[in-house]
């Protein structure tokens, strides 16, 4: 599920402005979390009351947010005109 959540965040970052992309990335994270905790991807060895479950999911949320912000910064930087283009 981690790869699916990261893919959702990356696609949202590429296609949407920053705030909606962050919202879609958070919704994708919640979707992945629910699928693992209670849905069809559930494993009987998963214990929701342990840090072994929540720590990796919290790290994934931070990574998704950083991915969205990084892609948005890269898009903004690439869309700026270069200094040689502004002199012409």
N, CA and C atoms as an extended XYZ file, in Angstrom:
264
Properties=species:S:1:pos:R:3:atomname:S:1:resname:S:1:resid:I:1 pbc="F F F"
N         0.810       -1.194        0.000 N   UNK     1
C         0.000        0.000        0.000 CA  UNK     1
C         0.852        1.256        0.000 C   UNK     1
N         2.072        1.164        0.483 N   UNK     2
C         2.917        2.358        0.530 CA  UNK     2
C         3.159        2.930       -0.856 C   UNK     2
N         3.404        2.068       -1.815 N   UNK     3
C         3.676        2.529       -3.172 CA  UNK     3
C         2.433        3.169       -3.782 C   UNK     3
N         1.277        2.629       -3.490 N   UNK     4
C         0.027        3.211       -3.998 CA  UNK     4
C        -0.167        4.605       -3.417 C   UNK     4
N         0.061        4.763       -2.137 N   UNK     5
C        -0.100        6.060       -1.476 CA  UNK     5
C         0.908        7.060       -2.044 C   UNK     5
N         2.137        6.653       -2.236 N   UNK     6
C         3.143        7.543       -2.828 CA  UNK     6
C         2.793        7.904       -4.266 C   UNK     6
N         2.267        6.969       -5.022 N   UNK     7
C         1.860        7.247       -6.407 CA  UNK     7
C         0.724        8.255       -6.438 C   UNK     7
N        -0.233        8.123       -5.547 N   UNK     8
C        -1.336        9.087       -5.473 CA  UNK     8
C        -0.791       10.484       -5.166 C   UNK     8
N         0.125       10.575       -4.227 N   UNK     9
C         0.711       11.871       -3.867 CA  UNK     9
C         1.490       12.461       -5.028 C   UNK     9
N         2.258       11.653       -5.734 N   UNK    10
C         3.052       12.147       -6.855 CA  UNK    10
C         2.166       12.620       -8.000 C   UNK    10
N         1.163       11.853       -8.333 N   UNK    11
C         0.253       12.240       -9.419 CA  UNK    11
C        -0.495       13.515       -9.054 C   UNK    11
N        -0.946       13.612       -7.812 N   UNK    12
C        -1.632       14.832       -7.372 CA  UNK    12
C        -0.698       16.030       -7.435 C   UNK    12
N         0.556       15.851       -7.039 N   UNK    13
C         1.519       16.956       -7.065 CA  UNK    13
C         1.802       17.416       -8.482 C   UNK    13
N         1.805       16.493       -9.423 N   UNK    14
C         2.082       16.855      -10.812 CA  UNK    14
C         0.895       17.533      -11.493 C   UNK    14
N        -0.320       17.183      -11.093 N   UNK    15
C        -1.495       17.644      -11.822 CA  UNK    15
C        -2.270       18.770      -11.148 C   UNK    15
N        -2.101       18.951       -9.850 N   UNK    16
C        -2.923       19.908       -9.114 CA  UNK    16
C        -2.072       21.011       -8.493 C   UNK    16
N        -2.708       22.144       -8.160 N   UNK    17
C        -2.002       23.157       -7.358 CA  UNK    17
C        -1.689       22.611       -5.966 C   UNK    17
N        -0.882       23.350       -5.203 N   UNK    18
C        -0.333       22.838       -3.955 CA  UNK    18
C        -1.379       22.421       -2.924 C   UNK    18
N        -2.333       23.289       -2.610 N   UNK    19
C        -3.290       22.966       -1.552 CA  UNK    19
C        -4.171       21.765       -1.914 C   UNK    19
N        -4.757       21.717       -3.114 N   UNK    20
C        -5.523       20.510       -3.461 CA  UNK    20
C        -4.652       19.254       -3.539 C   UNK    20
N        -3.412       19.409       -3.969 N   UNK    21
C        -2.518       18.249       -4.035 CA  UNK    21
C        -2.223       17.710       -2.641 C   UNK    21
N        -2.036       18.602       -1.679 N   UNK    22
C        -1.823       18.152       -0.296 CA  UNK    22
C        -3.069       17.464        0.243 C   UNK    22
N        -4.248       17.980       -0.113 N   UNK    23
C        -5.492       17.353        0.343 CA  UNK    23
C        -5.664       15.965       -0.273 C   UNK    23
N        -5.362       15.828       -1.552 N   UNK    24
C        -5.472       14.522       -2.213 CA  UNK    24
C        -4.448       13.550       -1.640 C   UNK    24
N        -3.241       14.029       -1.367 N   UNK    25
C        -2.213       13.162       -0.773 CA  UNK    25
C        -2.648       12.688        0.615 C   UNK    25
N        -3.238       13.576        1.406 N   UNK    26
C        -3.733       13.182        2.734 CA  UNK    26
C        -4.886       12.187        2.606 C   UNK    26
N        -5.770       12.414        1.642 N   UNK    27
C        -6.882       11.476        1.428 CA  UNK    27
C        -6.356       10.116        0.971 C   UNK    27
N        -5.339       10.104        0.123 N   UNK    28
C        -4.731        8.843       -0.299 CA  UNK    28
C        -4.082        8.115        0.868 C   UNK    28
N        -3.449        8.880        1.765 N   UNK    29
C        -2.845        8.282        2.955 CA  UNK    29
C        -3.920        7.662        3.848 C   UNK    29
N        -5.020        8.386        4.042 N   UNK    30
C        -6.121        7.858        4.860 CA  UNK    30
C        -6.707        6.608        4.219 C   UNK    30
N        -6.865        6.628        2.902 N   UNK    31
C        -7.376        5.458        2.188 CA  UNK    31
C        -6.459        4.246        2.399 C   UNK    31
N        -5.153        4.437        2.211 N   UNK    32
C        -4.203        3.341        2.411 CA  UNK    32
C        -4.190        2.839        3.834 C   UNK    32
N        -4.255        3.758        4.785 N   UNK    33
C        -4.288        3.377        6.196 CA  UNK    33
C        -5.522        2.543        6.509 C   UNK    33
N        -6.661        2.966        6.004 N   UNK    34
C        -7.904        2.217        6.255 CA  UNK    34
C        -7.881        0.847        5.585 C   UNK    34
N        -7.296        0.772        4.401 N   UNK    35
C        -7.225       -0.517        3.712 CA  UNK    35
C        -6.375       -1.509        4.496 C   UNK    35
N        -5.301       -1.032        5.093 N   UNK    36
C        -4.422       -1.926        5.848 CA  UNK    36
C        -5.003       -2.226        7.232 C   UNK    36
N        -5.587       -1.222        7.856 N   UNK    37
C        -6.077       -1.411        9.224 CA  UNK    37
C        -7.355       -2.233        9.275 C   UNK    37
N        -8.301       -1.965        8.368 N   UNK    38
C        -9.600       -2.616        8.475 CA  UNK    38
C       -10.081       -3.250        7.177 C   UNK    38
N        -9.472       -2.920        6.056 N   UNK    39
C        -9.983       -3.355        4.758 CA  UNK    39
C        -9.407       -4.667        4.275 C   UNK    39
N        -9.473       -4.879        2.967 N   UNK    40
C        -9.035       -6.144        2.388 CA  UNK    40
C        -7.533       -6.405        2.503 C   UNK    40
N        -6.753       -5.374        2.716 N   UNK    41
C        -5.311       -5.575        2.880 CA  UNK    41
C        -4.943       -5.863        4.326 C   UNK    41
N        -5.939       -6.064        5.179 N   UNK    42
C        -5.711       -6.288        6.612 CA  UNK    42
C        -5.008       -7.633        6.844 C   UNK    42
N        -4.119       -7.617        7.801 N   UNK    43
C        -3.388       -8.800        8.208 CA  UNK    43
C        -3.693       -9.034        9.683 C   UNK    43
N        -3.933      -10.250       10.066 N   UNK    44
C        -4.265      -10.529       11.465 CA  UNK    44
C        -3.096      -10.235       12.407 C   UNK    44
N        -1.891      -10.118       11.882 N   UNK    45
C        -0.729       -9.789       12.703 CA  UNK    45
C        -0.567       -8.284       12.921 C   UNK    45
N        -1.422       -7.480       12.291 N   UNK    46
C        -1.360       -6.031       12.449 CA  UNK    46
C        -2.077       -5.650       13.737 C   UNK    46
N        -1.385       -4.917       14.592 N   UNK    47
C        -1.969       -4.473       15.861 CA  UNK    47
C        -2.024       -2.951       15.848 C   UNK    47
N        -3.224       -2.412       15.833 N   UNK    48
C        -3.414       -0.967       15.720 CA  UNK    48
C        -2.974       -0.207       16.963 C   UNK    48
N        -2.793       -0.880       18.065 N   UNK    49
C        -2.407       -0.207       19.296 CA  UNK    49
C        -0.898       -0.154       19.506 C   UNK    49
N        -0.124       -0.500       18.477 N   UNK    50
C         1.331       -0.515       18.648 CA  UNK    50
C         1.992        0.572       17.806 C   UNK    50
N         3.141        1.004       18.273 N   UNK    51
C         3.923        1.985       17.522 CA  UNK    51
C         4.481        1.375       16.239 C   UNK    51
N         4.597        0.069       16.200 N   UNK    52
C         5.073       -0.615       15.000 CA  UNK    52
C         4.123       -0.460       13.826 C   UNK    52
N         2.886       -0.119       14.107 N   UNK    53
C         1.930        0.161       13.037 CA  UNK    53
C         1.909        1.651       12.700 C   UNK    53
N         1.852        2.493       13.710 N   UNK    54
C         1.656        3.923       13.473 CA  UNK    54
C         2.926        4.650       13.052 C   UNK    54
N         4.095        4.237       13.494 N   UNK    55
C         5.334        4.941       13.137 CA  UNK    55
C         5.585        4.926       11.625 C   UNK    55
N         5.532        3.789       10.951 N   UNK    56
C         5.760        3.811        9.504 CA  UNK    56
C         4.693        4.606        8.747 C   UNK    56
N         3.461        4.546        9.198 N   UNK    57
C         2.401        5.300        8.533 CA  UNK    57
C         2.567        6.796        8.763 C   UNK    57
N         3.053        7.190        9.924 N   UNK    58
C         3.326        8.608       10.177 CA  UNK    58
C         4.481        9.094        9.314 C   UNK    58
N         5.500        8.281        9.187 N   UNK    59
C         6.629        8.637        8.320 CA  UNK    59
C         6.165        8.754        6.873 C   UNK    59
N         5.300        7.855        6.446 N   UNK    60
C         4.772        7.907        5.081 CA  UNK    60
C         3.983        9.189        4.851 C   UNK    60
N         3.234        9.643        5.832 N   UNK    61
C         2.497       10.899        5.701 CA  UNK    61
C         3.449       12.072        5.514 C   UNK    61
N         4.521       12.100        6.274 N   UNK    62
C         5.512       13.172        6.152 CA  UNK    62
C         6.199       13.100        4.783 C   UNK    62
N         6.519       11.900        4.329 N   UNK    63
C         7.156       11.733        3.024 CA  UNK    63
C         6.215       12.200        1.910 C   UNK    63
N         4.944       11.875        2.007 N   UNK    64
C         3.976       12.311        0.997 CA  UNK    64
C         3.873       13.835        0.958 C   UNK    64
N         3.812       14.452        2.122 N   UNK    65
C         3.775       15.910        2.174 CA  UNK    65
C         5.034       16.530        1.595 C   UNK    65
N         6.181       15.965        1.928 N   UNK    66
C         7.439       16.461        1.364 CA  UNK    66
C         7.526       16.257       -0.141 C   UNK    66
N         6.994       15.154       -0.618 N   UNK    67
C         6.980       14.887       -2.055 CA  UNK    67
C         6.139       15.921       -2.785 C   UNK    67
N         4.963       16.205       -2.253 N   UNK    68
C         4.092       17.203       -2.880 CA  UNK    68
C         4.762       18.576       -2.874 C   UNK    68
N         5.297       18.981       -1.737 N   UNK    69
C         5.939       20.297       -1.651 CA  UNK    69
C         7.182       20.380       -2.528 C   UNK    69
N         7.947       19.293       -2.604 N   UNK    70
C         9.133       19.281       -3.459 CA  UNK    70
C         8.794       19.369       -4.939 C   UNK    70
N         7.796       18.631       -5.370 N   UNK    71
C         7.388       18.684       -6.776 CA  UNK    71
C         6.828       20.065       -7.104 C   UNK    71
N         6.065       20.641       -6.193 N   UNK    72
C         5.516       21.973       -6.424 CA  UNK    72
C         6.639       23.012       -6.525 C   UNK    72
N         7.642       22.907       -5.685 N   UNK    73
C         8.774       23.838       -5.744 CA  UNK    73
C         9.541       23.665       -7.047 C   UNK    73
N         9.715       22.432       -7.477 N   UNK    74
C        10.402       22.176       -8.739 CA  UNK    74
C         9.605       22.722       -9.918 C   UNK    74
N         8.295       22.529       -9.909 N   UNK    75
C         7.452       23.074      -10.976 CA  UNK    75
C         7.527       24.596      -11.009 C   UNK    75
N         7.509       25.227       -9.839 N   UNK    76
C         7.592       26.687       -9.766 CA  UNK    76
C         8.944       27.178      -10.272 C   UNK    76
N         9.996       26.468       -9.917 N   UNK    77
C        11.336       26.875      -10.356 CA  UNK    77
C        11.506       26.717      -11.859 C   UNK    77
N        10.985       25.634      -12.405 N   UNK    78
C        11.110       25.403      -13.843 CA  UNK    78
C        10.237       26.337      -14.666 C   UNK    78
N         9.184       26.879      -14.084 N   UNK    79
C         8.297       27.767      -14.836 CA  UNK    79
C         8.804       29.207      -14.861 C   UNK    79
N         9.768       29.552      -14.005 N   UNK    80
C        10.336       30.892      -14.007 CA  UNK    80
C        11.202       31.096      -15.245 C   UNK    80
N        11.175       32.287      -15.828 N   UNK    81
C        12.071       32.557      -16.963 CA  UNK    81
C        13.521       32.642      -16.484 C   UNK    81
N        14.414       32.223      -17.327 N   UNK    82
C        15.846       32.290      -16.986 CA  UNK    82
C        16.325       33.723      -17.116 C   UNK    82
N        17.441       34.023      -16.498 N   UNK    83
C        17.950       35.403      -16.515 CA  UNK    83
C        18.308       35.846      -17.941 C   UNK    83
N        18.781       34.928      -18.782 N   UNK    84
C        19.120       35.297      -20.158 CA  UNK    84
C        17.862       35.586      -20.969 C   UNK    84
N        16.723       34.974      -20.593 N   UNK    85
C        15.474       35.205      -21.308 CA  UNK    85
C        14.850       36.543      -20.911 C   UNK    85
N        15.106       37.024      -19.717 N   UNK    86
C        14.513       38.273      -19.289 CA  UNK    86
C        15.249       39.479      -19.872 C   UNK    86
N        16.519       39.331      -20.264 N   UNK    87
C        17.290       40.436      -20.829 CA  UNK    87
C        16.939       40.676      -22.289 C   UNK    87
N        16.419       39.680      -22.963 N   UNK    88
C        16.145       39.815      -24.402 CA  UNK    88
C        14.939       40.673      -24.678 C   UNK    88
